[in-house]
Amino acid sequence: MSAYAYSPAPARPGWFARALNWLDERGPISWIAVMVGSFIFAGPLGLVVLGFILITGRFGKGCRRTHARRACGFDIHASRVTGNSAFDAYKAETLTRLEREQDEFEAFLGRLREARDKAEFDQYMDERAHAAAEQPETEPTEQPKAPGAY
């Protein structure tokens, strides 16, 4: 008897999952082409494809990252159980930590962009106020006309 647990090889995904992965690998343009083609050939099918794209968020930022990992096979290997519980726990903890660090880094980049934008805006407003202070106040050159004069 072996000390290793038997885990069958992951089954090959069905034709629908393979088609979705194939489209995801080619990017949003492929989804647009499928949607336009389905509208041309069958209008209601086009609505179904459009609804599927919107519901699954195929054009969304977070979903794009998830689909890129799935397309390269990362999710298949990351979720596969090896039979070694210590290693599986370490792997799950490491993946969780890496995802948390990635989210923290993306939040940091967002704060960095906001700070840069605020600094640029403040500089623009200071330059504008400085230019307005240097510009002399001009009196209107045209004298108001008397009522009834043309």
C-alpha positions in Angstrom: 0.0 0.0 0.0 1.3 3.4 -0.9 1.5 6.4 1.4 0.5 8.7 -1.4 -3.2 9.5 -2.0 -4.4 8.8 -5.5 -5.7 11.9 -7.3 -6.9 11.4 -10.8 -5.6 13.6 -13.5 -7.8 16.6 -14.2 -10.4 15.8 -16.9 -10.1 17.6 -20.2 -12.6 20.5 -20.2 -15.6 20.3 -22.5 -15.9 22.0 -25.8 -17.7 25.0 -24.3 -14.9 25.6 -21.8 -12.3 25.2 -24.4 -14.1 27.7 -26.7 -14.3 30.2 -23.8 -10.6 29.8 -23.0 -9.7 30.1 -26.7 -11.7 33.4 -26.9 -10.2 34.7 -23.6 -6.7 34.0 -24.9 -7.3 36.2 -27.9 -8.6 39.2 -25.9 -11.6 41.5 -26.0 -11.5 41.8 -29.8 -12.5 38.2 -30.3 -15.5 38.7 -28.0 -16.6 41.7 -29.9 -16.3 39.8 -33.2 -18.4 36.9 -31.7 -21.0 39.4 -30.5 -21.2 41.3 -33.8 -21.4 38.0 -35.8 -24.1 36.7 -33.5 -26.1 39.9 -34.0 -25.8 39.6 -37.7 -26.8 36.0 -38.0 -29.3 35.7 -35.2 -30.4 38.8 -33.3 -31.6 37.1 -30.1 -28.4 35.1 -30.0 -26.5 38.4 -30.1 -28.4 39.5 -27.1 -27.5 36.3 -25.3 -23.8 36.8 -26.1 -24.0 40.4 -25.0 -25.6 39.5 -21.7 -23.0 36.7 -21.2 -20.2 39.2 -21.8 -21.7 41.8 -19.4 -22.6 39.3 -16.7 -19.2 37.5 -16.7 -17.3 40.8 -17.0 -15.2 39.7 -19.9 -14.0 43.3 -20.4 -13.5 44.0 -16.7 -10.1 44.6 -15.2 -10.3 42.1 -12.4 -11.7 39.4 -14.7 -9.0 39.9 -17.2 -6.4 39.1 -14.6 -8.3 35.9 -13.6 -8.7 34.8 -17.2 -5.0 35.4 -18.0 -4.1 33.1 -15.1 -6.6 30.5 -16.2 -5.5 30.7 -19.8 -1.9 29.9 -18.9 -2.9 26.9 -16.7 -2.1 28.6 -13.4 -5.4 27.8 -11.8 -5.3 24.1 -12.7 -1.9 23.6 -11.1 -2.6 25.9 -8.1 -5.8 24.0 -7.1 -4.5 20.5 -7.7 -4.0 18.5 -4.5 -0.7 16.8 -4.2 -1.5 14.5 -1.3 1.0 16.1 1.0 -1.1 18.1 3.5 1.9 20.1 4.8 2.9 21.2 1.3 -0.8 21.8 0.3 -1.2 24.1 3.3 2.0 25.9 2.6 1.0 26.3 -1.1 -2.4 27.7 -0.2 -0.9 30.1 2.4 1.7 31.3 -0.1 -0.9 31.9 -2.8 -3.1 33.7 -0.4 -0.2 35.9 0.7 0.8 36.6 -2.9 -2.7 37.6 -3.8 -3.0 39.9 -0.8 0.4 41.5 -1.6 -0.6 42.0 -5.2 -3.9 43.7 -4.0 -1.9 45.9 -1.6 0.6 46.8 -4.3 -2.2 47.8 -6.7 -3.8 49.9 -4.0 -0.4 51.5 -3.4 -0.1 52.3 -7.1 -3.6 53.8 -7.0 -2.6 56.1 -4.1 0.6 57.0 -5.8 -1.3 58.0 -9.0 -3.8 60.0 -7.0 -1.0 61.8 -5.2 0.8 62.6 -8.5 -2.5 63.9 -10.0 -3.2 66.0 -7.0 0.4 67.5 -7.0 0.0 68.3 -10.7 -3.4 69.9 -10.2 -2.1 71.9 -7.2 0.8 73.1 -9.3 -1.5 74.1 -12.1 -3.8 76.0 -9.7 -0.7 77.8 -8.2 0.5 78.8 -11.6 -2.9 80.1 -12.6 -3.3 82.1 -9.3 0.3 83.5 -9.8 -0.5 84.5 -13.4 -3.8 86.1 -12.4 -2.0 88.1 -9.6 0.6 89.4 -12.0 -1.9 90.5 -14.7 -2.8 94.1 -14.1 -6.5 95.0 -13.6 -7.6 96.8 -16.7 -10.4 99.4 -16.6 -13.1 99.1 -19.3 -12.0 101.4 -22.1 -15.5 101.9 -23.4 -17.5 104.6 -21.6 -21.1 103.8 -20.9 -23.4 105.7 -23.2 -26.2 107.9 -21.9 -29.6 106.5 -22.0 -31.2 107.0 -25.4 -27.9 107.7 -27.2 -26.9 105.6 -30.1 
